[in-house]
Structure formats: structure tokens, C-alpha cells
Amino acid sequence: MADDLVLTPGGYRPQSTVHLIEPGHILDASGGVLQKRLAATGEVVESFGPVPVRPGNEPLHPANVFVPASVVPGLGSGWITYASWANSTGKPITSFKTTWMVPPPPATQSGQTIFLFNGIQNSSMIYQPVLQWGSSGAGGGNFWAVASWYVDGQGGPAFHSQLIQVSPGQNLLGVMTLTGQSGGLFSYECQFQGIANSGYPVQNIAQLTWCIETLEAYGLTKCSDYPGSSMTAMTAIEITTSGGEAPLSWAASNPVTDCGQHTAVISDASPGGEVVLFYRAGSEQSSWRWCHKCQGFFFTGNPTQGVCPAGAAHDGSQSGRYAALFGETAAGQQGAWRWCHKCQGMFFSGNPTQGVCPAGGAHDGSQSGHYASLFAESGAGQQGGWRWCDKCQGMFFSGNPTQGVCPAGGAHDGSRSGHYAEIFTPLA
């Protein structure tokens, strides 16, 4: 790899094509020429040449991510997994917001660079508020930092705000806003809300129409080079157009799966949408089922099918295929869920009581892994309608006329519950 190639979102490019847009400046494309101007006066500070134009009706990335042939990491590079939505409403996007939490640092360091972002693109450029681990053309190191980027593909120009360090566990809100329109040219603002100098305006560019939630990575040699959590939930997604809330329908794509990376679309709502980017396999455990007798959520991977409060063992013969998520409390999900080895059911262990087990006494999670349940409604790859019963502490399905049978007596009671969704594949 040539010494002057550096990483940016969108791949490698010469350092000379990577430019800082300092606070108090804008990037303007009037007359088809990219120029840095003073925001206060409009005075041209630097000119970067013609605006890249790539004809066609396809988004810029991931097709134009550039990785030179000499770069051969142990694992796949580029856009790893993502969700996308194309605005075909005929009305321009006026705002795109996403909230996510800065994940734990990777357990191992191999000189890797990781980018997490929501973004909007056209066939020539992409505009994005980016969370970064590792080094890029904007700087960085073995820490998390944020900056806003406006970049071309295939080694073309890239523009960034100053890089600002953030901390694991910090909540981020990446926002892109339409600020003006003149004929066929549009102006936008991009920033991390509440983090000063984390963005800059771009003005007089072609309309941005393709929206994405993306994990992008380079230089990884082992799966532990990914962040030290199973996934990152991109939550509270809201996209508006000049006609109101956008009719979202996210499509998940998984170009690289060497560690089991994948995207799950939790909700197409706006506001309140959610997309989960998984870093590795083992984030989910299969063999969970719905019991049509008690409406409970139970594990079928052991020789015993447990104890059902409606009598005898749980019965998953009418159930679709479910998976339980391994994890702790994070944005968009609640930890402290456990498997009870006595009844095989899922229950919430975060209260002083461990509930009532149909096998007798309280639930026992001492042999359980740590599970998390998603706060969500039905969407692609998951089923909503799941609730916590405050009588027995168990997870049950509330979407049928019956609320099932509770081991504490009567039917399950989800009146005090949040709205949960479970990872789901219907019966064929």
C-alpha cells in the first residue's frame, strides 16, 4: 500500500484528497466546484476542484468503497453489514436522526479501524455523522471519536469535521437536516447533537436520497477486533420528508459474514425505528419456542421441555422458530433476562423477587446466560406482542385472545409491561 493512502469512510484514498472543514466554515458546491468558504462572509478559503459526478440510479456505496489490492486483512473489509432505505416518495428528506450508544472497546487490537454511522447518499457522494475506532485520515487511535464526513468513492475527495473523542456508554444522536433548496440544488447540515463542532454544512449539492445504517471496518484479523459487545442498536430512527414522516421499509444486507455479522431490522417506524448491527455469531441462541398452552417463551434445546403451568411439559409444536438475544441493558433493549433450568422458561431477574416457577418455588437463573429483550414492535425478523408478567416474572405472548396460564394463578398480567419483540422466523 502506498505510504500516502489513508482510511476514511468509503475506503482508502490519498492523504492529499482528505480535507478538514474547520468550525466557522462551510463546504459549497456552487457552479459545480467544491470550495471551502467562511460561513460568515462566504469568502472562498480553498478550492478542491469539480464536484464528482457518477451518473446512474444507484447509491454511491458500498459499490464504490475502495480497498487497494495490496491490503489483505485477515477478515473482510468495507461495508460489513447495513440496512438501507431509498426515498421514492418524490419529496426530499428534511431530517434523518438516529441514536446509538458508544460500544465497549475491542478486546484485541490489530490496527483495525471501525466506522458506525447513519448517512444519506446519492450516486456521487455520501454525508454521514460517523463514530470511529482506530485511525483514519482525520486522526484517531485506540479510542472512540466522532466526526462528520462528506465523501466520494474510489479514492476521490473526502471532507471531515474535527475529530472529537467520546466515551464508551455515551449516547450519540446523529442528525442530518435539509437547510435549503434552490432549484435542483440542496443544502444540508450534519452533526452529533449536543457535541460542539462535530459537523459542518454542505451547500448547493445534488439531492441525497438513499438512507443507511452501517457497520464499516478495515484491518481486522480476528473476530475479537470488533467492539466488545455483541451488537450496536441504532435506535429512535426518524426520517421526515417535506410531506411528513417517511414510510420506511429498511432492507438488511450482509456482505461480510466471516464472524457471523448481520443486521436485524427491529422496526420500520418513524419516529421510533430500530436497526441492530451484530458484530459476530453467538449473539443469538436458537431453539426458543412459544408454548400454545401457557403462552410462555421457553427453551427446547434440552432433553426436557420443562414444566408448563397449564399442565405437563411445554408444547412448542405450533410455534415458529425463535432466538434469544445474549446481552445486557443498552439502547433499545433490556438486560437481566434469564433462563430457568427448572421450567425452561424465560423470566426477568432484575426485581427483588424471582417470580413464581411452575416447577415449584421461585425461578432459578443460576445456570443461565445473560439475555436481553428488545423494546420493539413487529418488524422484519422479529415478532412483537411479547410482555413481562408482573405476577410470575415470565415472558409471555399477549397477541392472542387468551393471556395464557400463569403459575402464580389465573392468566398472565402484562398491564405493567413494556412492549417487547423476539427474534423470529415463522413456520413455513
C-alpha positions in Angstrom: 0.0 0.0 0.0 1.3 3.4 -0.9 2.5 5.5 2.1 0.2 8.3 1.3 -3.0 6.2 1.4 -5.2 6.8 4.4 -8.5 5.4 5.6 -11.8 7.2 5.5 -15.4 6.1 5.5 -15.6 4.8 1.9 -12.2 3.2 1.9 -8.6 4.2 1.2 -7.6 7.4 -0.6 -4.5 9.7 -0.9 -4.0 11.9 2.1 -3.9 14.9 -0.2 -7.6 14.3 -1.0 -8.7 14.4 2.6 -9.6 17.8 3.9 -10.6 19.3 7.2 -13.6 21.7 7.3 -12.9 23.8 10.4 -15.6 25.3 12.7 -16.9 28.5 11.1 -16.5 27.2 7.6 -18.9 25.5 5.0 -18.4 23.3 2.0 -20.1 24.8 -1.0 -20.6 23.3 -4.5 -21.9 26.3 -6.4 -21.0 26.3 -10.0 -20.1 22.6 -9.8 -16.8 23.3 -7.9 -16.2 22.2 -4.3 -15.0 25.1 -2.2 -14.4 25.8 1.5 -15.9 29.1 2.4 -16.1 31.3 5.6 -19.6 30.8 6.9 -19.9 34.4 8.0 -18.9 36.1 4.7 -18.9 33.4 2.0 -15.3 34.2 1.2 -13.6 31.3 -0.6 -10.7 29.9 1.5 -9.8 26.9 -0.6 -10.9 25.3 -3.9 -10.9 21.5 -4.3 -11.9 21.1 -8.0 -15.0 19.9 -9.7 -17.8 18.1 -7.9 -17.5 14.3 -8.6 -20.4 13.2 -10.8 -21.3 9.5 -11.1 -24.2 9.0 -13.5 -26.8 6.3 -12.7 -29.6 5.4 -10.4 -27.6 3.5 -7.8 -26.2 4.7 -4.4 -22.5 5.6 -4.2 -21.7 3.0 -1.5 -21.0 0.2 -0.9 -20.2 -0.4 -4.6 -17.5 2.3 -4.7 -15.7 1.6 -1.5 -12.0 1.5 -2.4 -9.6 -1.1 -0.9 -6.3 -1.5 -2.8 -5.3 -4.9 -3.8 -2.2 -4.8 -1.6 -4.4 -4.6 1.5 -5.2 -8.1 2.6 -6.6 -8.2 6.2 -7.4 -11.5 7.8 -11.2 -10.6 7.8 -13.4 -8.8 5.3 -13.2 -5.1 4.8 -15.5 -2.3 3.6 -19.2 -2.2 4.4 -19.7 -5.2 6.6 -23.4 -5.2 7.3 -26.0 -2.5 6.9 -29.7 -1.5 6.4 -30.8 0.8 3.6 -34.0 2.7 2.5 -34.4 4.6 -0.7 -36.6 7.7 -0.7 -39.0 7.2 -3.6 -41.7 9.5 -2.2 -40.9 12.3 -4.6 -40.4 14.6 -1.6 -37.0 15.5 -0.3 -35.7 14.2 3.0 -35.8 17.0 5.5 -34.3 15.2 8.6 -32.7 11.9 9.5 -32.0 11.1 13.1 -30.5 8.0 14.8 -29.5 7.4 18.4 -26.9 4.8 19.4 -24.5 4.1 22.3 -20.7 4.1 22.1 -19.8 0.4 22.5 -17.1 -1.0 24.6 -13.6 -1.0 23.1 -12.5 -4.1 21.2 -10.9 -6.9 23.3 -7.9 -7.1 20.9 -6.0 -4.5 18.9 -4.8 -5.3 15.4 -4.5 -1.8 14.0 -8.2 -2.0 12.9 -10.5 0.9 12.0 -14.2 0.7 12.6 -16.9 3.1 11.5 -20.5 3.2 12.7 -22.9 5.7 11.2 -26.3 6.7 9.8 -26.0 8.5 6.5 -27.6 9.8 3.3 -26.1 9.5 -0.2 -26.7 9.9 -3.9 -24.8 8.3 -6.8 -21.8 10.6 -6.2 -21.3 11.5 -2.5 -22.3 10.4 1.0 -23.0 12.7 4.0 -22.7 11.0 7.4 -22.1 11.5 11.2 -19.5 8.8 12.0 -18.4 7.1 15.1 -14.8 5.8 14.7 -12.5 3.4 16.4 -8.8 3.4 15.3 -7.0 5.7 12.9 -8.3 7.5 9.8 -7.4 10.4 7.6 -9.0 12.6 10.3 -6.7 11.2 13.0 -7.6 8.9 15.9 -6.1 5.9 17.7 -7.3 3.2 20.1 -10.3 5.2 21.3 -13.7 6.2 20.1 -14.2 9.5 18.4 -16.8 11.3 16.2 -16.7 13.5 13.1 -19.0 14.3 10.2 -17.9 13.3 6.7 -18.8 14.1 3.1 -17.0 11.7 0.8 -16.7 10.4 -2.7 -15.8 6.8 -3.5 -13.0 5.1 -5.4 -10.3 7.3 -3.9 -12.0 10.6 -4.6 -12.2 13.6 -2.3 -13.3 13.4 1.4 -14.1 16.2 3.8 -14.4 15.9 7.6 -15.0 18.0 10.7 -12.6 17.9 13.6 -12.4 14.5 15.3 -13.8 14.6 18.9 -13.1 11.8 21.4 -16.1 10.2 23.1 -16.5 7.5 25.8 -17.9 4.0 25.9 -21.5 4.1 27.1 -22.1 7.6 25.8 -25.3 8.1 23.9 -24.9 9.7 20.4 -27.6 11.4 18.3 -26.5 11.7 14.7 -28.6 14.2 12.8 -28.7 15.3 9.1 -31.1 18.2 8.2 -32.1 19.8 5.0 -31.5 23.6 5.4 -32.4 24.9 2.0 -33.2 24.2 -1.7 -32.6 26.3 -4.8 -33.9 24.7 -7.9 -32.3 21.3 -8.2 -29.6 22.0 -5.6 -29.9 21.2 -1.9 -28.1 22.3 1.3 -27.7 20.2 4.4 -26.3 20.3 8.0 -24.8 17.2 9.7 -23.7 16.9 13.3 -23.9 14.9 16.5 -26.4 16.8 18.6 -25.0 18.2 21.8 -21.4 17.8 20.7 -20.0 21.2 19.6 -18.0 21.4 16.3 -18.9 17.8 15.3 -20.2 18.8 11.9 -20.4 21.4 9.1 -22.8 22.4 6.4 -22.7 21.4 2.8 -24.4 23.7 0.3 -25.7 23.5 -3.3 -25.3 19.8 -3.9 -27.4 17.2 -5.6 -30.3 15.8 -3.6 -29.4 13.0 -1.1 -31.9 10.1 -1.4 -30.5 6.8 -0.1 -30.5 6.4 3.7 -28.3 3.8 5.5 -27.4 2.5 9.0 -24.0 0.9 8.6 -21.0 -1.0 10.1 -17.9 -0.4 8.1 -14.5 -1.8 9.1 -10.9 -2.3 7.9 -7.7 -4.2 9.0 -9.4 -6.7 11.3 -7.6 -10.0 11.8 -9.8 -11.8 14.3 -13.4 -11.5 15.5 -12.4 -10.0 18.8 -11.1 -7.0 16.9 -14.8 -5.9 16.7 -16.3 -3.9 19.7 -16.5 -5.7 22.9 -20.3 -6.2 22.8 -22.5 -8.4 20.7 -24.1 -5.6 18.7 -25.0 -2.0 18.4 -28.6 -1.0 18.3 -29.3 2.0 16.1 -32.5 3.3 17.8 -35.0 6.1 17.8 -34.7 6.3 14.0 -36.7 9.1 12.5 -36.7 10.2 8.8 -39.0 13.0 7.7 -39.7 14.4 4.2 -41.3 17.6 3.1 -44.5 15.5 3.2 -44.1 14.3 6.8 -42.9 11.1 8.4 -41.3 8.8 5.8 -42.9 5.4 5.0 -39.8 3.4 6.0 -39.1 -0.1 4.8 -35.5 -1.0 5.8 -33.7 -3.7 3.8 -30.9 -5.6 5.5 -27.7 -6.5 3.6 -24.8 -8.7 4.9 -21.9 -8.5 2.5 -19.3 -9.8 5.1 -20.2 -12.7 7.4 -16.9 -14.2 8.4 -17.6 -13.6 12.1 -21.4 -14.0 11.7 -22.0 -10.3 11.3 -25.5 -9.4 10.3 -28.2 -6.8 10.5 -31.7 -7.2 12.1 -34.4 -4.7 11.3 -36.4 -4.3 14.5 -38.8 -1.6 13.5 -39.7 0.4 10.4 -41.4 3.0 12.5 -40.7 6.7 12.1 -40.2 8.0 14.7 -39.1 5.1 16.9 -37.4 2.9 14.3 -34.6 0.5 15.1 -31.9 -1.4 13.3 -29.4 -3.7 15.1 -25.9 -4.3 13.7 -24.4 -7.5 15.0 -20.6 -8.0 15.2 -20.3 -11.7 15.5 -22.1 -15.0 15.6 -23.2 -16.3 19.0 -25.1 -13.1 19.7 -28.3 -15.1 19.5 -29.3 -18.5 20.8 -31.7 -20.6 18.7 -34.2 -23.3 19.9 -36.6 -21.0 21.7 -40.3 -21.6 21.2 -43.8 -20.3 22.1 -45.9 -22.7 24.2 -49.5 -22.6 22.9 -50.8 -23.9 26.2 -49.4 -21.3 28.6 -48.3 -18.6 26.0 -44.9 -18.6 27.6 -41.4 -18.4 26.0 -39.3 -21.5 26.7 -36.1 -23.2 25.6 -36.4 -26.5 23.6 -32.7 -27.4 23.3 -32.6 -29.7 26.2 -34.0 -33.3 26.5 -36.7 -31.9 28.8 -39.4 -29.5 27.5 -39.7 -28.1 31.0 -42.8 -27.7 33.2 -45.9 -25.8 31.9 -48.3 -24.1 34.3 -51.1 -25.4 32.1 -50.0 -29.0 33.0 -47.3 -31.4 31.9 -44.5 -30.1 29.7 -44.4 -27.0 27.4 -45.6 -27.7 23.9 -43.9 -25.9 21.0 -45.5 -27.9 18.2 -47.4 -24.9 16.9 -44.6 -22.4 17.3 -42.4 -20.6 14.9 -38.7 -20.6 15.4 -37.4 -18.0 17.9 -33.9 -16.9 19.0 -33.0 -15.3 22.3 -30.5 -12.4 22.3 -27.4 -12.6 24.5 -26.7 -9.1 26.0 -27.1 -6.6 28.8 -29.1 -3.4 29.1 -28.3 -1.0 26.2 -30.1 1.4 24.0 -33.3 -0.3 22.7 -33.0 -3.4 24.9 -33.4 -4.5 28.5 -30.9 -6.9 30.1 -31.4 -9.1 33.2 -33.5 -11.8 31.5 -32.6 -15.3 32.4 -33.4 -19.0 31.6 -34.9 -21.0 34.4 -33.4 -24.5 34.4 -36.3 -25.8 36.4 -39.2 -24.9 34.0 -37.1 -24.0 30.9 -38.9 -20.6 30.7 -37.5 -17.1 30.2 -38.0 -14.7 33.2 -36.9 -11.3 34.4 -34.3 -11.4 37.2 -33.9 -7.7 37.8 -36.5 -7.4 40.5 -36.2 -8.4 44.2 -38.5 -11.4 43.6 -37.5 -14.1 41.1 -41.2 -14.8 40.4 -43.1 -18.0 40.6 -41.9 -21.1 38.8 -44.4 -23.8 37.6 -41.9 -26.4 38.8 -42.3 -25.1 42.3 -40.8 -22.2 44.3 -39.1 -19.2 42.5 -37.4 -19.3 39.1 -33.8 -20.2 39.2 -31.4 -18.4 36.8 -28.2 -19.6 38.4 -27.3 -21.7 35.4 -28.3 -19.2 32.8 -26.5 -17.0 30.3 -27.3 -13.3 30.3 -30.2 -12.4 27.9 -31.7 -9.2 26.7 -35.1 -8.4 25.2 -35.7 -5.8 22.6 -38.1 -2.9 23.2 -39.9 -3.1 19.8 -43.0 -4.0 17.9 -43.3 -6.5 15.0 -41.0 -5.9 12.0 -38.7 -7.8 9.6 -37.1 -10.7 11.5 -38.9 -10.2 14.8 -42.4 -10.6 16.4 -43.8 -8.0 18.7 -46.6 -8.6 21.3 -44.4 -10.1 23.9 -44.9 -8.9 27.5 -43.5 -9.3 31.1 -45.9 -10.8 33.6 -45.6 -8.9 36.9 -47.1 -11.9 38.8 -44.7 -14.7 37.7 -41.9 -12.5 36.1 -42.1 -14.7 33.0 -42.1 -13.6 29.3 -45.4 -14.4 27.5 -47.1 -13.7 24.2 -50.1 -11.3 24.6 -51.2 -11.2 20.9 -53.8 -14.0 21.2 -57.3 -13.7 22.8 -56.1 -15.7 25.8 -53.3 -14.4 28.0 -52.3 -17.9 28.9 -51.9 -19.6 32.2 -49.7 -18.0 34.9 -48.0 -20.2 37.6 -49.0 -17.6 40.1 -52.7 -18.2 39.3 -55.1 -17.1 36.7 -53.9 -15.6 33.4 -50.6 -13.7 32.8 -50.8 -10.0 33.5 -48.9 -7.7 31.2 -50.6 -4.4 32.2 -47.3 -3.0 33.7 -45.0 -4.4 30.9 -43.0 -2.6 28.3 -43.5 -3.8 24.7 -41.0 -6.5 23.7 -40.1 -8.2 20.5 -38.4 -11.6 20.0 -36.2 -12.6 17.0 -38.5 -14.8 14.9 -38.8 -17.0 11.8 -42.4 -18.0 11.1 -43.5 -21.6 10.4 -43.1 -22.5 6.7 
